[in-house]
Every structure is written in C-alpha cells, then in structure tokens.
Amino acid sequence: MTPKVNRRTKIVATIGPASESHDMIARLITAGVNVFRLNFSHGTAEQHARVARRIRKQATIAGNYVGILADLQGPKIRISTFRNDSIELANGDRFRLDLNLGEGEGDSRGVGLDYQELCNSVVRGDTLLLDDGRIRLRVDDVEPSGVDCTVLVGGRLGSRKGINRLGGGLAAPALTTKDLTDIDSLAEIKPDFVAVSFVSSAGDIFQTRDLLMQHQLEPAIIAKIERAEVVANDDTLNGILSASDGVMVARGDLGVEVGDAQLIGIQKELISRARKMDRVVITATQMMESMINSSMPTRAEVFDVANAVLDGTDAVMLSAETAVGNYPVNVVEAMADAALGAERQPVARTSRYRLNTQFANAEEAIAMSAIYAANHYTNVRGIACLTESGSTPLLMSRLSSGLPIFALSHHSQTLQKLCMCRGVIPLFFDASAFDHDSVDARAIEFLLDSGYLQKNDSMLLTKGATMGTTGGTNIMKILPVL
C-alpha cells in the first residue's frame, strides 16, 4: 500500500452563504480545509453556533480533526451612509468627513463617520484611504467638527466603507462593545482559535485571554497584524507575538496602511519572526480573489500562495472566495495544489534554523534533534510524537522538513489546536491504553494500519519517559516498520 500524500501547509476557509450547508462543509473538508473561519463581522451568534455544530458533525463523519477559528470584528473605522447608498468622486473634488452628519445624510459634498477621534488623529497633508485604498483623500483642514479634504484618487464610494490613514495612526481599542458580546457567545461554540482584530499591543491579547478564561475557554489566540504602527515598532510587535499563540498577516488593512510595495517584505519578516518565536502564522487576504467568480486561479495567485508557503507560513486563508464565491470547492483544491507544488521544492524541505542555538530544555532539544535526524536519515518516513500538550510537535513544525509529524494524543483540545501547525497531522491515539513496553510498537502499528506508513520504512518516535506528563518529552528512537 502506498502511503498517503500529506500536504504540510494548512488551509483556512471562511464560512459564508456559499459554504455554510452540511453538504458544502463536508465537501470542503474532503477538498482539504483544515480550519474553518467564522467571521464575526457578519451574522449573528446563533448563526455562528449553528454552523459550528455542522462543522463538528461533518469533521466527525470524515474522521478528521478540523479546527474552528472565531474571528472578532474589532474596531473597523467606517464612514457613515449616503442618501443614495453611494456617490461618485472625481479627482480634485472637495469632500468633508463631518462628525455632525448622521445616518443617511451623506452626499457628494461629505459624509459622517463613527470615529469621533478623527480630528485628533490627523493633520494637514495626511493621506486618508477609503474602501481599502480605492479612494484617496488629502487632508486640507482639520476642525473640531470634521476634516476637509481634496480627492486625490476618485471613484465610486459606497456607504459603510472603511477608512485608514496612510502610515497608520487611526487607533481605537481592539475590543469593541460588539466584540465583548461576541466573546460571551463563544461558550456555546468553544472555538479552537480566536482572532483579535486591529491589535495594537500585548495588552489587547491579555485582555482577550482573561475574558475567555471567565467562560472557561482556552483557545489559541491569534493576533491579526493590520496596523502600520505595530510593524514599525519591534518592541510592540515582539510583545504581541509573545502574548499570543500565533499571528495573522492580515494583508487587507495592513496593505492599505503601509502600501503594497512594503507589504511584501513585511509578510516575509512576520512569517520568519513568528516561526522563530514558536508561534503559528496565517497568511490572509485576496490569495485567490479571482476565484470568487472564476473556476480557475490566475498564475499570479498560484505564485502568491506558493511564495507564502516557501516563506514558511503555517496556513493560507481564503475569505470571500469560500464565503460568497461561486466555486468554494474548486478554490480549496486549487490552493491545495499550489501549496503541494511549493512544498516539493528542496528549499521547503530543509532548514538550518537553530543549528547553532542552545536549547532551553529537554523537550526543545528532542524536538529539534528529531527533525534534524529525520531530514538526514534517508529511510525515515515520518515522526511519531506522543504528546500531551502539543508543544513538542509545535516546536518540530518550526523547522522545514518534507516529512510528516504525526501528533498522537488522546486530548481532543490538543489535537484541535494542532490543526493549524504546518506539517503536523493530529491523530487520536490513547497511549495510556497500553503498557510502557508495548506503546512504541502499538503507535507504529496504528500508523501502518491507517495508511501513513508501509513495511520496511523507518519511523522516528518521541515521547516522555513518564507517560501522561505535560512537557516531559525526553526520549527519541528510530524504529523499523515491520
């Protein structure tokens, strides 16, 4: 029997009207989705809870561990509404962002907005970016009641579009009143991951974690990096990384604030830094945007996904493509193919990371040694990691390798969180059901029977001398598959 082909890079797909049915969720799992994103910018708590139940049911039917990511909306700063829903702005037009205008009072001369601090956050000469940068305004005059601007780049502007400042600086608390209400609703969903939008400091992560703990929830917390001032300050960025369990390179708002040309290098740096700090990282936004309406990706989109994979991202994310697109299954399959293509390249299979680093503990030493040995011993076909907390397979996944890391655990919460880790295949295996002398052979037999190995392979196995102890991994073995 030929062993299964294992894609290392994980796929996050956003749920929406195009993908929320039982049938479509099942098809997306089959196509390769590892984590489903519930976007709390849309829908109600009841709708999200209902979809979460469907995801859990279909994952159980498929026999896969599939994660759920609850993505909080955060303080998206938006303009108010127009009388006729939208207007047309031409280059050179005068336009006012007016704090005194209410809902439905906007027209071609100006519009209200929900950000009362705007007048304290901008100065003359600043560039404001509306609708993800499609509309650009130059700030000409700032008054207590509003900001007068000149249109630099015009076009059609609709109600409720977002507003950013080039270079960042339009800051609001990361957790809004809506977010606090949504966190209260997560007790029913029990998500594996919670994403915090527009994070500005480590304090935003600490606050979120405390609120979740009040509901006895301990999901992995993902910090969405989308503010220019965050990536411009190393101390702030490192603090956020340290406080969180992972980051999302949220290229939409971040790209608007820093400019697309700068975003390329920032993406690479964020992925590298997250991996060095043992944090998972998701690359997101417009990865296969054309497939909202097309059954095939563009070559540039395939290259974008592949480039993120070669950078070392743990996961690549689909947003509107699966939420409202016409081809949700096709786009997941196309993304999986692009990721596999990149993973076949030699640069994606080797790593010299940490070769000259002193290890902090036995667990880290075993994890790093296991990957190094697996990469340099030609007959090894994978690594079986008996784990309690999931920290050892996480550490292993920070190094590049072409070999699968089989995380074997009887803790469902541990296995769910490992759905996001690059190269890690979470599998339920209750080591406590076997005596200490036979557990190694039983683990290899389990992987062989599951189709991940074939006879005459070799398998590298890690575990703790005392089974069932968190953080106790201190043994590495190379075992034959008989």
C-alpha positions in Angstrom: 0.0 0.0 0.0 1.4 3.4 -1.0 1.5 5.9 2.0 -0.8 8.9 1.9 0.4 12.1 0.4 0.4 14.7 3.1 0.1 18.4 2.4 2.1 20.3 5.1 0.6 23.8 4.7 -2.8 24.2 6.3 -5.9 25.8 4.6 -8.2 28.1 6.5 -11.6 28.7 4.7 -14.1 31.3 5.7 -17.7 30.2 6.1 -20.5 32.3 4.5 -23.7 31.9 2.5 -21.8 29.9 -0.2 -20.3 27.4 2.2 -22.5 27.0 5.4 -24.6 24.0 4.4 -23.9 20.5 5.7 -23.1 19.2 2.2 -20.7 22.1 1.3 -18.9 21.8 4.7 -18.4 18.1 4.0 -17.1 18.7 0.5 -14.7 21.4 1.7 -13.3 19.1 4.3 -12.7 16.5 1.6 -11.1 19.1 -0.6 -8.6 19.9 2.1 -9.9 22.5 4.6 -8.1 22.2 8.0 -9.7 25.1 9.8 -13.0 27.0 9.2 -13.2 30.7 10.0 -16.3 32.2 11.4 -16.3 35.9 10.5 -18.0 37.8 13.3 -18.2 40.9 11.1 -21.2 39.2 9.6 -24.0 37.0 11.0 -25.5 36.5 14.5 -24.2 34.5 17.4 -27.0 32.0 16.8 -25.9 31.5 13.2 -22.3 31.0 14.1 -23.2 28.5 16.8 -25.4 26.6 14.3 -22.6 26.5 11.7 -20.0 25.4 14.3 -22.2 22.4 15.2 -22.3 21.5 11.5 -18.5 21.7 11.2 -18.0 19.5 14.3 -20.5 16.9 12.9 -19.0 16.8 9.4 -15.5 16.6 10.8 -16.5 13.6 12.9 -18.1 11.9 9.9 -15.0 12.5 7.9 -12.8 11.2 10.7 -10.6 14.4 10.6 -9.6 17.0 13.2 -10.9 20.3 11.8 -10.4 23.5 13.7 -12.8 26.4 14.2 -11.4 30.0 14.2 -13.7 32.7 15.6 -12.6 36.0 14.1 -13.7 39.0 16.1 -14.7 42.1 14.1 -12.7 44.7 16.0 -12.8 48.4 15.6 -13.1 48.8 11.9 -13.3 52.6 11.4 -16.0 53.3 8.8 -17.7 56.2 7.1 -21.5 56.5 7.6 -24.2 56.2 5.0 -25.2 58.2 1.9 -28.7 59.3 0.9 -28.5 57.2 -2.3 -26.2 54.4 -0.9 -23.2 55.6 -2.9 -21.7 58.6 -4.7 -19.1 59.3 -7.4 -16.0 61.3 -6.6 -13.7 62.8 -9.2 -10.1 63.8 -8.8 -9.8 67.3 -7.4 -13.3 67.3 -5.7 -13.6 68.7 -2.3 -15.0 66.3 0.3 -15.7 66.6 4.0 -15.7 63.9 6.7 -18.2 65.5 9.0 -18.8 64.4 12.6 -22.1 66.3 12.6 -23.7 64.3 9.7 -25.9 61.3 10.7 -27.0 58.2 9.1 -28.3 58.6 5.5 -27.2 62.3 5.3 -24.1 61.8 3.2 -23.8 63.2 -0.3 -21.2 64.2 -2.8 -20.1 67.0 -0.5 -19.4 64.9 2.6 -20.4 62.1 4.8 -20.5 61.3 8.6 -18.3 58.7 10.3 -18.3 56.7 13.5 -14.8 57.7 14.7 -15.0 60.7 17.0 -11.3 60.8 17.4 -10.5 61.5 13.7 -9.9 65.2 14.2 -7.3 64.4 16.9 -5.6 61.8 14.8 -4.8 63.6 11.5 -3.0 66.7 10.4 -2.9 68.8 7.3 -1.2 66.9 4.5 -2.1 63.4 5.7 -3.5 60.9 3.2 -6.7 59.1 4.1 -7.6 55.9 2.4 -11.2 54.8 1.9 -12.6 51.5 0.7 -9.3 49.5 1.1 -7.4 52.4 -0.6 -9.5 52.6 -3.7 -10.4 56.2 -2.8 -7.6 58.6 -1.6 -8.1 61.9 0.1 -5.6 64.6 1.1 -6.3 66.4 4.4 -6.5 70.1 3.8 -8.0 71.4 7.0 -8.8 70.0 10.4 -11.7 71.4 12.6 -13.3 70.1 15.8 -16.3 69.1 13.8 -14.7 67.5 10.8 -11.9 67.2 8.3 -11.9 68.9 4.9 -10.2 67.0 2.1 -9.3 67.1 -1.6 -9.9 63.9 -3.6 -6.6 62.6 -5.0 -8.0 59.3 -6.4 -11.7 59.2 -7.1 -14.3 56.6 -7.9 -17.5 55.1 -6.7 -17.7 55.3 -2.8 -20.4 53.3 -1.0 -21.8 53.5 2.4 -20.0 52.0 5.4 -16.7 51.7 3.7 -13.6 51.6 5.9 -11.2 54.4 6.4 -7.4 54.3 7.1 -4.6 56.7 7.3 -1.5 56.1 5.2 1.2 55.1 7.7 -1.4 54.1 10.3 -2.4 56.0 13.4 -6.2 55.8 13.5 -6.2 53.8 16.7 -9.2 52.6 18.6 -9.5 49.9 21.3 -9.1 46.4 19.8 -12.1 45.1 21.6 -15.4 46.9 20.9 -18.7 46.5 22.7 -19.7 44.1 20.0 -16.6 42.0 20.5 -17.3 41.7 24.2 -20.8 40.5 23.4 -19.4 38.1 20.8 -16.9 36.7 23.3 -19.8 36.0 25.7 -21.4 33.9 22.9 -18.3 31.8 22.4 -19.1 29.5 25.3 -21.5 27.6 23.1 -19.1 27.4 20.1 -16.0 26.5 22.0 -13.7 27.6 19.2 -10.2 26.2 18.9 -8.8 29.6 17.8 -9.9 33.2 18.4 -8.5 36.0 16.2 -8.3 39.5 17.7 -8.6 42.3 15.0 -6.5 45.5 14.9 -4.3 44.5 17.8 -2.1 47.5 19.0 -0.4 46.0 22.0 0.2 42.8 24.1 -2.4 44.2 26.4 -5.1 43.5 23.8 -4.2 39.8 23.9 -4.0 39.7 27.7 -7.5 41.3 27.9 -9.0 38.8 25.4 -7.4 35.8 27.2 -8.8 37.0 30.6 -12.3 37.4 29.1 -12.2 33.9 27.6 -11.0 32.4 30.8 -14.0 33.8 32.5 -16.1 31.4 30.3 -13.6 28.5 31.0 -12.4 28.8 27.4 -8.7 28.3 26.5 -8.5 28.7 22.7 -5.3 29.6 20.9 -5.3 33.4 20.4 -4.3 34.7 17.0 -3.2 38.4 16.8 -4.2 40.0 13.5 -1.4 42.3 12.3 -3.0 45.1 10.4 -1.8 48.3 11.8 1.2 50.1 10.3 2.4 51.4 13.7 2.6 47.8 15.0 5.0 46.6 12.3 7.1 49.8 12.6 7.9 49.1 16.3 9.9 46.0 17.1 9.2 46.1 20.8 5.4 46.3 20.2 5.4 43.6 17.6 7.6 41.2 19.8 5.3 41.9 22.7 2.2 41.0 20.7 3.9 37.8 19.4 5.0 36.8 22.9 1.5 37.3 24.3 -0.3 35.4 21.5 -0.3 31.9 20.2 0.0 33.0 16.7 -0.4 35.8 14.2 -2.3 36.5 11.0 -0.7 38.6 8.3 -3.9 40.5 7.6 -2.9 41.9 4.2 -6.0 43.9 3.6 -5.9 46.8 6.1 -2.1 46.3 6.6 -1.5 46.7 2.9 -3.7 49.8 2.8 -1.7 51.5 5.6 1.8 50.6 4.6 1.4 50.2 0.8 1.5 47.0 -1.2 5.2 47.5 -2.2 6.2 47.5 1.5 3.8 44.6 2.4 6.0 42.1 0.5 8.9 42.4 2.9 6.7 42.8 5.9 5.0 39.5 5.1 8.3 37.7 5.0 9.5 39.3 8.2 6.3 38.4 10.1 6.4 34.8 9.0 10.1 34.5 9.9 9.7 36.2 13.3 6.6 34.2 14.2 8.4 30.9 13.5 11.5 31.9 15.5 9.2 32.7 18.4 7.4 29.3 18.1 4.1 30.9 17.0 1.9 29.8 14.2 1.3 32.2 11.4 -1.6 32.6 8.9 -1.2 34.5 5.6 -4.5 36.0 4.6 -6.5 38.3 2.2 -7.1 38.0 -1.5 -4.9 35.0 -2.1 -7.2 33.7 -4.8 -9.6 36.6 -5.2 -10.4 36.0 -8.9 -11.9 32.6 -8.0 -14.9 34.4 -6.4 -16.2 34.4 -10.0 -13.8 32.1 -11.8 -13.3 28.4 -11.6 -9.6 28.7 -12.2 -7.0 30.9 -10.4 -4.6 33.3 -12.1 -1.0 32.3 -12.4 -0.2 35.3 -10.1 -2.5 33.9 -7.4 -0.8 30.5 -7.6 2.5 32.2 -7.2 1.2 34.2 -4.2 0.2 31.1 -2.4 3.4 29.3 -3.3 5.5 32.2 -2.1 3.8 32.3 1.3 4.5 28.5 1.5 8.1 29.0 0.7 8.3 31.8 3.3 7.2 29.2 5.9 3.7 30.1 6.6 1.7 27.6 8.7 -1.6 28.3 6.9 -3.0 30.2 3.9 -6.5 31.6 4.2 -9.5 32.1 2.0 -12.0 34.8 2.7 -14.7 35.8 0.2 -13.5 33.0 -2.1 -15.3 30.4 0.1 -17.7 32.7 1.9 -19.6 34.1 -1.0 -17.8 32.8 -4.1 -19.2 30.7 -6.8 -16.6 27.9 -6.6 -15.7 27.2 -3.0 -14.6 23.6 -3.6 -12.5 24.5 -6.7 -10.7 27.2 -4.8 -9.7 25.0 -1.9 -8.5 22.3 -4.4 -6.5 25.0 -6.3 -4.9 26.3 -3.1 -4.0 22.8 -2.0 -2.4 22.1 -5.4 -0.4 25.3 -5.2 0.8 24.5 -1.7 1.8 21.0 -2.6 3.7 22.3 -5.7 5.7 24.7 -3.5 6.4 22.0 -0.8 8.1 19.8 -3.4 10.8 22.4 -3.8 14.1 21.5 -2.0 14.2 24.8 -0.2 10.9 24.0 1.5 12.2 20.7 2.9 15.5 21.7 4.6 16.3 24.1 7.4 19.4 25.2 9.2 17.4 27.1 11.7 18.6 26.8 15.3 21.6 24.6 14.4 23.8 26.9 16.4 21.3 27.6 19.2 21.5 26.5 22.8 18.3 24.7 23.7 16.2 25.8 26.7 15.0 22.4 27.9 15.0 18.7 27.1 11.7 18.9 25.2 13.1 21.5 22.8 16.4 19.6 22.4 14.4 16.4 21.5 12.1 18.2 19.1 15.0 19.9 17.2 17.1 16.7 17.2 14.2 14.7 15.8 13.7 17.0 12.8 17.4 17.1 12.1 17.7 13.3 12.3 14.6 12.8 10.1 15.9 15.2 7.5 19.3 13.4 7.3 18.4 9.7 7.6 17.1 8.6 4.2 14.9 5.7 5.4 12.8 7.7 7.9 9.3 8.3 6.6 8.0 10.5 9.4 8.0 11.4 13.1 5.5 10.0 15.6 5.2 12.3 18.5 3.4 11.1 21.6 2.2 14.4 23.1 0.0 15.7 25.9 0.0 19.5 25.4 1.1 19.6 21.7 4.2 21.7 22.4 6.7 19.2 21.0 5.0 18.8 17.6 4.6 22.6 17.5 8.4 23.0 18.1 9.1 20.4 15.4 6.9 22.3 13.0 9.1 25.4 13.2 11.8 23.6 11.2 11.4 22.9 7.5 11.1 19.3 6.5 9.4 17.2 3.9 8.4 14.6 6.4 5.0 14.4 8.3 4.9 15.0 12.0 2.2 12.6 13.5 0.9 14.2 16.7 -0.5 11.3 18.7 -2.6 12.3 21.7 -5.8 11.4 23.5 -6.6 15.1 24.3 -9.0 16.4 21.7 -8.3 20.0 22.6 -4.6 19.5 21.9 -5.3 17.8 18.6 -7.7 20.6 17.5 -5.1 23.3 18.1 -2.6 21.4 16.1 -4.8 21.6 13.0 -3.1 25.0 12.3 0.6 23.8 12.6 2.5 23.3 9.4 3.4 19.7 8.7 1.5 18.3 11.8 -1.1 15.6 11.3 -3.2 15.3 14.5 -4.4 11.8 15.3 -6.2 10.3 18.2 -4.1 7.7 20.0 -4.5 6.8 23.6 -1.1 5.7 24.8 -2.4 5.1 28.3 -4.3 2.1 27.0 -1.0 0.2 26.5 1.7 -0.8 28.9 5.0 1.2 28.7 6.9 -1.6 26.9 4.4 -2.0 24.1 3.3 1.5 23.4 6.1 2.2 20.7 5.1 -0.9 18.7 1.4 0.0 19.0 2.0 3.5 17.8 3.8 2.3 14.7 1.2 -0.4 14.1 -1.5 2.3 14.3 0.2 4.5 11.7 0.7 1.5 9.4 -2.9 0.4 9.6 -4.0 4.0 9.0 -2.1 4.0 5.7 0.6 6.6 6.6 3.4 4.1 6.5 4.4 0.9 4.7 6.6 -2.0 5.8 10.4 -1.7 5.7 10.1 2.1 6.4 11.8 3.5 9.5 9.9 5.8 11.9 11.3 8.3 14.4 9.4 8.4 17.6 9.5 10.8 20.5 7.9 10.5 24.0 8.4 11.1 27.7 9.9 8.6 29.9 6.9 9.1 32.2 3.8 8.8 30.1 1.0 11.4 30.6 3.3 14.1 31.9 3.0 17.5 30.2 6.3 18.9 29.0 8.1 15.6 29.7 9.3 14.6 26.2 12.9 13.4 26.7 13.2 10.2 24.5 13.8 9.8 20.8 14.0 6.5 19.0 14.4 5.3 15.4 12.1 2.3 14.9 11.7 -0.1 12.0 8.2 -0.6 10.5 7.8 -4.4 10.5 
